[in-house]
Structures are given as structure tokens and as C-alpha cells.
């Protein structure tokens, strides 16, 4: 028995009415301490895994308005990436990394997404403690409690500065210009009949920003005209499976107006008719994907 447990038992004994009461309190304390020890062991394991993760992990409070969102947790990856210690970071805000070249439009879009309770993926220039610049890639998600309420934000961050030249080769464009583009676009697909042809009925304007191609190319020539020929078969299969009720995601390459290809992660989600439960369409979100070099 630890010294801490012994002290608690001594306090319980001193405040118990009699020996029988103390016996019940002692048993209750033993049960609660056992549950506490098991929970602490699980938390310590999770903490160890997160703390030693190579990427930066940051958890903040829910409030997005200044001076928030306040940081409540950072792992060792955050310290390696930013130069700020745990003590310097907790109670502060991720705004501590912002500076002259941080893209305000990206931050505004980030805030809008979080206000809507949505995840966010994006990139911008941030600054380390020593003032040096780096390109920060965020993947931010809401943390939800047992009641389904959003309580915190967790941000997985990565320094992608070294991928700058790789990105230039992939996109055939300046990386700083790429950061100003939107990070994803959405496509809506419909089927003319249960066994009929699948066609694109809607595509967001971000498609043109990311690829430089006209949306009309997809409407007129189909999805195969803008996806790498080696990737199209798996995308077509995923789309057909979505109309059969299966959700999935596939990595693929979209053609750009510059003649190259851009790496994307494309997800497929069936949309059901509320009246009869039949799948009436498929929503596909296509997100920029920076691969490891």
C-alpha cells in the first residue's frame, strides 16, 4: 500500500463513527482506488503514445474568440517543431505561432469550419520561437464527449517545409501560391436509374482553384478526363460501391491545367432519401494530400 493510500485511510478512520463504519468506508475506498488505478494506467499509456508521437499534437479549449482558444495540452512533437516548451505553451494560444506571412484567409476559413463544428485541413506559414519560418500543415478535429457535445479541439500538425520542392514539382506552381488555394472541393454524383449511368451533377468552385481546370470538363467528359488513368478504375469502383451503400476513401491524382497531377484523398458517402431510405446520390469530398517525400 502506498503512502498516499495509507494517509487517506487514516483520515477515513479518524472521521468514521465506529469500526463498522470504517470497514465500509475502507471497502468503498479500495473499490474506487482500484478503478482509479486502472483508469490512470490507460491514461498513462495514451499519454505515452501521444507524447512520443513524431508529429505535433495540440489540444485547445473550445472557445475560439480572443484570447482563446487556450492550449491545454501539447506533446513533445510540438516542442520539437516550434521550440516552445510545454510550460510556455499551456495557457497560451496557437496564435503564438502566427506572424507577418501567416495567411489571414486561411485562418478565417479555419475559424468558420470550427464554428460549424467541422474538421479542417490546411497549410500556412508559421513561426518558431526563434523567429524562423516553417510551413505548418494542420489537421484539426473536434473532441466530443459522451453526450455528443464538442468540448475541445485536437490539432495534428506537421512541418512540411522540406516538402516545398516536392510540392513545386507535383503542382508545377509556387508553393506560396498553393497555400492561398482552398484545400478541398466537393462533387455530387447521381444515378439515372438503379442500373443506370453515374454522372456528376454538382462540383464546387474550389475544383477550379486547385486544378486550374474548368468544371465543364467534368460535366462534359466525365470524371475520367481529370483523373490519372492509373487511378480511375479504383475511383470508379469506390463510386459504384457508394451507390451500393458503402463509404470509402481513395488516394488518387487529379490533372492540373499545367499538365501535371496533384495528389488528392477522395472520400465517397452515400446520401439516402429520408422518405424511403434509398440512396439518391453520393457526396464526394476531395482533399489535398501531401505525401511523405
Secondary structure, DSSP 8 states (H G I E B T S, - for coil): --HHHHHHHHHHHHH-SSHHHHHHHHHHHHHHHHHHHHHHHHHHHHHHHHHT-SSEEEEEES--STT--BEEEE-HHHHHHH---HHHHTTSBGGGG--TTS-HHHHHHHHHHHHTT--EEEEEEEE-TTS-EEEEEEEEEEEE-TTS-EEEEEEEEEE-GGGHHHHHHHHTS-HHHHHTS-SEEEEEEEESSTTS-EEEEEE-THHHHHH---HHHHHHH-GGGTB-TTTHHHHHHHHHHHHTT--EEEEEEEE-TTS-EEEEEEEEEEEE-TTT--EEEEEEEEEE-----
